[in-house]
Amino acid sequence: MKVLGIETSCDETGVALIDDREGLLAHRLYSQTDLHAVYGGVVPELASRDHIRRLLPLVRAVLDEAGVDGRDLDAVAYTGGPGLLGALLTGASVARSLAWGWGVPALAVHHLEGHLLAPFLEDAGLDFPFLALLVSGGHTQLIHARALGDYSLLGESIDDAAGEAFDKTAKLLGLGYPGGPALARLAEQGESGVLRLPRPMLDRPGLDMSFSGLKTAVLTALQKQDWRPEDVARAFEEAVAETLVEKTRRALAQCGAPALVVAGGVAANQTLRAGLRDMAASEGVPVFFPRPEFCTDNGAMIALAGLRRLQAATLRTDELALAAPEIAARARWPLAELTP
């Protein structure tokens, strides 16, 4: 079974082809970082227009690399939400048009489910159930994944997501866009313990998190003293990582999951990875990460999610329709609305 995956939820255009027996056959990713950098953040209209320019060339490149004709596919999977509505509609329109032309089904995939499944691209030993820490620019959530489509939200950030806090703090330090990776690189040069920032909400019960106050603490520290930027970056990164590690430890104890999955753009952060590995080892559970290139948005995770849904036969008739009356995309789509 071969599934083409198309991802256009925000500012990355991703296309990939996956096979149920041979695994990932080919993938391409185009980042719009340079396009949006001059504006200091993603401009939705520009993102949508750039997806239009990039999608078909990427599709051709993936099919050519894999040596596969579109008519030999079994389905086209695309990101149906959540994300920027215009960007989602671009990907959905192209995906459903291609599927109609090739005479194969098209199915909308939940973007966050794609992230949750991304570690399956790396390790065949991973299986449900597991606890997932989904940590990115738009979401920071602890999710108990019992089976495909059976997800319970245990805790989340009540304000800024961790990745968003990274970007905002990077801006305070005068770093460019995207700020998260730049801040992480700067933190490598900093000295641990020189500045200590608060660990938000660790003194409270529950699994919810908050990172907007941490950004404010950085601003206050910069106003009170002339700290070295690298030491501030190190202090911020350590505060975020320690908070996420402790909340994840508590979530493991609460749900009793036998494994931990970490996904999303911030999952590529090496300080966070090291902390989670140490914590998981002390708790006696294995931890699974996607490779760094699959932490950010990508077509491979969408192709895999589509493949898993097809294999599990969880699709409704309207999801498999070759010519649906409308193309649907959802800017907001709670993960809990999915069905097992």
C-alpha positions in Angstrom: 0.0 0.0 0.0 1.5 3.3 -1.1 0.3 6.7 0.4 1.4 10.2 -0.7 1.4 12.7 2.2 1.1 16.5 1.8 1.7 18.9 4.7 0.9 22.6 4.4 -0.4 23.6 7.9 1.9 26.6 8.3 5.2 27.6 6.8 6.7 24.3 5.6 5.7 22.5 2.4 6.2 18.8 2.9 5.6 15.9 0.5 6.5 12.3 1.1 5.7 8.8 -0.2 5.4 5.8 2.2 4.9 2.1 1.5 3.5 -0.3 4.1 6.3 -2.9 3.3 9.3 -0.8 2.2 8.8 2.2 4.5 9.5 5.8 3.5 10.3 5.8 -0.2 11.0 9.5 -0.7 10.4 12.9 1.0 10.9 16.5 0.3 10.6 19.6 2.5 10.7 23.3 1.6 10.9 25.8 4.5 9.6 29.3 4.1 12.0 30.6 6.8 13.7 33.1 4.6 10.4 34.4 3.2 9.0 35.2 6.6 12.2 36.3 8.3 12.0 39.9 7.1 8.6 40.2 8.9 9.7 38.5 12.1 7.1 35.8 11.9 4.8 33.9 9.6 2.6 36.0 7.3 -0.4 33.7 6.5 -1.2 35.1 3.0 2.5 34.7 1.9 2.6 31.2 3.3 -0.5 30.2 1.3 0.9 31.7 -1.9 4.3 30.0 -1.5 2.6 26.6 -0.9 0.9 27.0 -4.3 4.3 27.6 -6.0 6.1 24.7 -4.3 3.6 21.8 -4.0 3.5 20.4 -7.5 7.3 20.5 -8.1 7.8 18.7 -4.8 5.2 16.1 -5.7 6.9 15.4 -9.0 10.3 15.2 -7.3 9.0 12.7 -4.7 7.3 10.5 -7.3 10.3 10.6 -9.6 12.7 9.7 -6.8 10.6 6.7 -5.8 9.9 5.7 -9.4 6.2 5.7 -8.8 3.3 6.8 -11.0 0.5 8.7 -9.3 -2.0 6.1 -10.7 -0.1 3.4 -8.7 -0.9 5.1 -5.4 -3.5 3.7 -3.0 -4.4 7.1 -1.4 -3.3 10.7 -0.9 -3.2 12.0 2.7 -3.2 15.7 3.5 -3.2 17.9 6.6 -6.8 18.8 7.3 -6.0 20.8 10.4 -5.3 22.4 12.7 -3.2 25.2 11.2 -3.5 28.4 9.1 -6.7 28.1 7.2 -5.4 29.4 3.9 -2.4 27.2 4.0 -4.6 24.2 4.8 -7.0 24.9 2.0 -4.1 25.1 -0.5 -2.8 21.6 0.5 -6.3 20.2 0.6 -7.2 21.5 -2.8 -4.1 20.1 -4.4 -4.3 16.8 -2.7 -7.9 16.2 -3.5 -7.4 17.3 -7.1 -4.5 14.9 -7.6 -6.5 12.1 -5.9 -9.4 12.7 -8.2 -7.2 12.8 -11.3 -5.5 9.6 -10.3 -8.7 7.8 -9.2 -7.6 7.1 -5.7 -9.0 8.1 -2.3 -8.1 11.3 -0.5 -8.2 11.6 3.3 -7.7 14.5 5.7 -5.2 13.8 8.5 -5.0 15.5 11.9 -1.7 17.5 12.1 -1.0 16.6 15.7 -1.7 12.9 15.1 1.0 13.1 12.5 3.4 14.4 15.0 2.4 11.7 17.5 3.1 9.0 15.0 6.4 10.5 13.6 8.6 8.4 16.0 7.1 5.3 14.3 9.2 6.4 11.2 12.3 5.6 13.2 11.6 2.6 15.5 9.6 -0.5 14.7 9.6 -1.5 18.3 7.3 1.4 19.3 3.6 0.6 19.8 0.6 1.8 21.7 -0.1 2.7 24.4 2.3 5.5 25.3 2.5 8.9 26.9 3.3 11.6 24.3 4.9 15.0 25.0 4.0 17.1 22.0 6.1 20.3 22.2 6.2 22.8 19.3 5.7 26.4 18.4 1.9 26.1 18.6 1.3 23.3 21.1 2.7 22.0 24.3 0.6 19.0 25.4 0.8 15.8 27.4 -1.3 13.1 25.7 -2.1 9.6 26.8 -2.2 7.7 23.5 -4.0 4.4 24.1 -4.5 3.4 20.5 -4.7 5.0 17.1 -7.3 7.8 17.5 -7.8 7.1 21.2 -6.1 10.1 22.8 -6.7 11.8 26.2 -5.3 15.3 27.0 -3.6 15.2 30.4 -2.1 18.6 30.5 -1.1 21.5 28.3 0.3 25.1 28.4 -2.4 27.5 29.5 -0.7 30.4 27.6 2.4 30.4 25.3 3.5 27.0 23.9 7.1 26.2 24.7 8.2 26.9 21.1 6.4 30.2 21.1 8.2 31.2 24.3 11.5 30.3 22.7 10.8 32.5 19.8 9.6 35.4 21.9 12.6 35.2 24.3 15.0 35.0 21.3 13.4 38.3 20.1 14.2 39.9 23.4 17.8 38.8 22.9 17.9 40.3 19.5 18.1 37.0 17.6 16.6 36.4 14.2 13.6 34.4 13.1 13.0 31.6 13.8 14.3 32.3 17.2 14.1 28.9 18.9 17.0 27.2 17.1 19.0 30.4 17.3 18.5 30.6 21.1 19.4 27.0 21.5 22.7 27.6 19.6 23.4 30.6 21.8 22.7 28.6 25.0 25.5 26.2 24.1 27.9 29.0 24.8 26.3 30.0 28.1 27.3 29.0 31.7 24.9 27.0 33.7 23.8 28.5 37.1 24.9 32.1 36.5 21.3 33.1 36.2 18.4 31.1 37.5 14.9 31.7 36.2 11.6 30.4 37.7 10.3 26.9 36.9 6.6 27.8 36.2 3.8 25.9 38.0 6.1 23.2 39.4 4.9 24.1 42.9 1.2 23.3 41.9 -0.5 20.0 41.4 -1.7 19.0 38.0 -0.1 18.7 34.6 -0.8 22.1 33.0 2.1 24.4 32.2 2.7 28.1 31.7 5.6 29.8 29.8 4.5 33.4 29.3 5.7 34.3 32.7 9.1 32.8 32.0 9.5 35.2 29.0 8.5 38.1 31.3 11.2 36.9 33.9 13.8 37.1 31.1 12.7 40.7 30.3 12.9 41.7 34.0 16.3 40.2 34.3 17.6 42.0 31.3 16.2 45.3 32.6 17.8 44.9 36.0 21.3 43.8 35.0 23.5 43.6 31.9 23.6 39.8 31.6 25.5 38.1 28.9 23.0 37.0 26.2 24.4 33.4 26.1 23.9 33.0 29.9 20.3 34.3 29.6 19.7 31.8 26.8 21.2 29.0 28.9 19.1 29.9 31.9 15.9 30.1 29.8 16.5 26.8 28.0 17.2 25.0 31.3 14.1 26.4 32.9 11.9 25.2 30.0 13.6 21.8 29.8 13.4 21.2 33.6 9.7 22.2 33.6 8.8 19.9 30.8 10.8 17.0 32.2 9.1 17.2 35.6 5.6 17.5 34.2 6.3 14.6 31.9 7.5 12.5 34.9 4.3 13.3 36.8 2.2 12.4 33.7 4.0 9.0 33.5 3.2 8.3 37.1 -0.4 9.3 36.6 -1.2 7.3 33.5 1.1 4.4 33.9 2.1 4.4 30.2 4.8 1.9 29.4 6.6 4.2 26.9 7.3 7.9 26.3 7.1 9.6 22.9 8.4 13.1 22.4 7.5 14.9 19.2 7.2 18.4 17.7 9.8 21.0 16.7 11.1 21.6 20.3 11.7 17.8 20.5 14.9 18.5 18.5 16.3 20.6 21.4 19.3 18.6 22.8 19.0 19.9 26.4 15.4 18.7 26.5 16.3 15.4 24.9 19.0 14.7 27.4 16.8 15.6 30.4 13.9 13.4 29.1 16.3 10.5 28.4 17.7 10.7 32.0 14.2 11.0 33.5 12.8 8.1 31.4 15.8 5.9 32.4 15.2 6.6 36.1 11.5 5.7 35.6 12.3 2.5 33.7 10.5 3.4 30.5 11.8 3.7 26.9 11.7 7.1 25.2 11.3 7.6 21.5 12.1 10.7 19.4 11.8 11.3 15.7 15.0 12.2 13.9 15.5 16.0 14.0 14.3 16.5 10.4 11.0 14.9 11.3 10.5 16.9 14.5 9.3 19.9 12.5 6.3 19.8 10.2 6.9 17.3 7.3 5.1 15.2 4.7 6.4 11.9 6.0 4.4 12.0 9.2 1.2 12.9 7.3 1.8 10.0 4.9 2.4 7.7 7.8 -0.8 8.8 9.6 -2.8 8.3 6.4 -1.3 4.8 6.0 -2.1 3.8 9.6 -5.7 5.0 9.2 -6.1 3.1 6.0 -4.6 0.0 7.6 -6.8 0.3 10.6 -9.9 0.8 8.5 -11.1 3.6 10.7 -12.2 5.8 7.8 -15.8 6.9 7.2 -17.2 6.6 3.7 -17.2 10.4 3.2 -13.5 10.5 4.1 -12.7 8.0 1.3 -14.9 9.7 -1.3 -13.2 10.3 -4.6 -15.2 13.5 -5.3 -16.4 15.1 -2.1 -18.8 18.0 -2.5 -16.5 20.4 -0.6 -12.9 20.6 0.5 -12.9 20.9 4.3 -10.1 22.3 6.5 -10.2 23.2 10.1 -8.0 25.9 11.7 -8.9 24.5 15.1 -9.4 20.8 15.6 -9.0 19.3 19.1 -7.1 16.0 19.0 -9.7 14.5 21.4 -12.4 14.7 18.6 -10.6 11.9 16.7 -12.2 8.5 17.1 -10.4 5.1 17.6 
